[in-house]
Amino acid sequence: RNRGIEAMMQRLHFGRPSRIFAGDFWFQVNQKAMATLLDPSLMRNLVRYYSKREIPEESLFHTALCANAKLEICKSHKRYANWTGNGAHPKWLEVSDIPLIVASGAHFARKFRADGLVQDVIDQTVLGL
């Protein structure tokens, strides 16, 4: 084997976690999971490894959390978005989408227009504010 290739491969895999996990950038954690993310000994090595990777935020946090066997991981990110528009962004949510948003069980929804109309209707009809 070529020595240059071997040296390059060692640099690429230096500090690599035994398993890599990936997921959506939008996620939420409880206090126990946050303690994992704030553990300096764990995160120091992961940050060093991911510092040379593109889009690390779609894998770094997931790798840290999924490596902790004491955590129970939920595969749903609890976000509602309607991607039926065949584009790179979700469609704008309308008042007619409110029943779907509520039925989804999501904690958050996107994408709302800046006028606040849909949010106002949610506040009044769903939350009773």
N, C-alpha and C positions, 0 to 999 in steps of 0.2 A: 504494500500500500504506500502511496505517496505521503511523505512526511508533512508536507504543506497541508494536504487535505486532512490528515489526522489532527494537526494542530488547530485548524479551523473548526473541525467538528468538536473538539474539546472546548473551544471558546463558545461555540453555539450552545452547548449543553451544560456549561458550568452553572451550577446552582439551580438547574431545572427541577421543578417540583416533580415528584414521582407520577402524579396524574394532573392533567390540565383540564379545567372545567371552563365552560363559557356560558354566557346567557345574556339576557337583555340588560342594558344599562340601567333601566328603571327597575329598582327593587327596594324593598324596605326590610329592616331588621329589627329584632327586639334587643333588649339590653344584653342578653347572653351572647348574641351574635356580634353586637357592637364591641363587646370585650375581646372577642377573637380578632376583629379588625384593628383594634387598638393595641394588640399584643406586639410590643416592639421586636421581640426575638423572631416571631413568625414573619411579621411584615417586612423587616429589614431585608431578609433573604429574598422574599417575593418581589419587593420593589427593585432590588438590585437586578434580579432576573428580568423583570418586565420593563426596566428602563430602556432596553434596546429593542422593544417590540412596538409595533404599530397598534393603536387602539387597545391599550392594555386594560382600560376600564371595562371592557366587555369580557374579561377573563380573570384579572387579578383578584377582585373581590370574591368571585364565584369559586375560584381555586382555594382561597383561604377558608371560606365558609364550608365548602363541601369536604375539605380535608379534616374537618372537626367532626368526629363521629358522635359527639355529644349533642350536636345540633340536629333538629328536625327541619329538613328543607322542604318548603312548599314550592311546587313547580310553577304556580301561577304568580304573576307579578301584580295581580289585583288592579290592573289598569284596563280601562275600556277605551278602545279606539276603533273606528270604522275604516278599514282599509279597502273598501270596495271600489274606490276611484281609480284603480290601476296606476297609481302614481307612487312617487317616492315619499309622500306624506299622507297622513290620514285625512279623510274628508272632514269638512267643517261640521260640527254637530249642530242640529236644529232642535226645536222644541219637540218635533215628532220623534226624535231619538230618545227622549227621556224614559219611556217605558223600557227600552232595550238597555239603557244605562243602569237603571234600577234593577232589572232582572239579572244583569250580569254578575251582581254581587261585588263589583269592583269598588275599591276604595277611592280611586281617582279616575278621571276621564279627561280625554283630550280629543279634539282640538276645538276650542271655543273661539268665537269671534270676540273682538275687543269691546263690542257694544254691551256685553253682559246680559243680553236678553235671556238666553237659555239658563244661565246661572240664576237670574232673578226668578224664573219660573220654577226651577228646582228648589230654591230657597222657600218659595211660597207653597208649592203643592206637595213637595216631598218632605221637606224639613219643617214646614209650618212656621217659618220665620217671618 
